[in-house]
């Protein structure tokens, strides 16, 4: 390897190290934001339940099988979380019209309203943070995150 190649390789390694460090900070902040958001929806809502609730709300409806697949969770764990969400009055469950063995889950109106407000606040925070970026820089960041999500 020639000297310029070694320098480029070292620069790439340094940049990747910085990227990994920043991703770790983002993940830590995300976990904290999930905890804060879950408590705002309901004081007894867990982070796991919050993630399932947000998925159900965005999708409109879901079933336990979809949740287990999407979140790579054991069906018994999903079942416990769904039961907790029902007990807290955050979702309702009804028989699937096409397959009576399945239950269709949907967010209750009050839960949906709380999530709309949280999303609005999160979007405002995000806009404030990325306000100094150009639209092209935001697009580049979005592309990078999309590619990282596919790894």
Phi, psi and omega in degrees: 000135179277164187302319182292324176295320179295320179294318178297317179298318178294320177298317179296316179299319178295315179297319178294321176298317177297317179299315180298319179297317180291324176297319177300319177295319178298316180297318179296316179295322179297315178300319178295317179296322176299315180299312180300316182293318180301314181295326179290328177288314178200134183302334182260005182283130178275165177298317179300316178295322178298316180297319178294317180300315181296323178294312180301316182296314180294322182284338184094308174212161176201170172232168185300324179298314178299318180296316180299317179294310185298319184257005179051051181245152174295141182302326180292325178292318177299317180300317179295318180294317179298317179299318178297316179299321177293314181298328179278356179076025183264335177226161171238156182232135178219158180296143175289131182293331182270331182219098184300344178285338182264154175246134177267128182253137176216150180287143174287152183307317181296322178294317178299318179297318178297321180291323176300315180296317178298317179298321179298314179295318179297320179295320178297316177299315182296316178300320180295321182288319184265008182303334181276354180272150174280161176304323178296322179292322177296318178297319179295318178296318178299317178298317180298316179294321177300313180297319178295325180293337182273353182292000000 
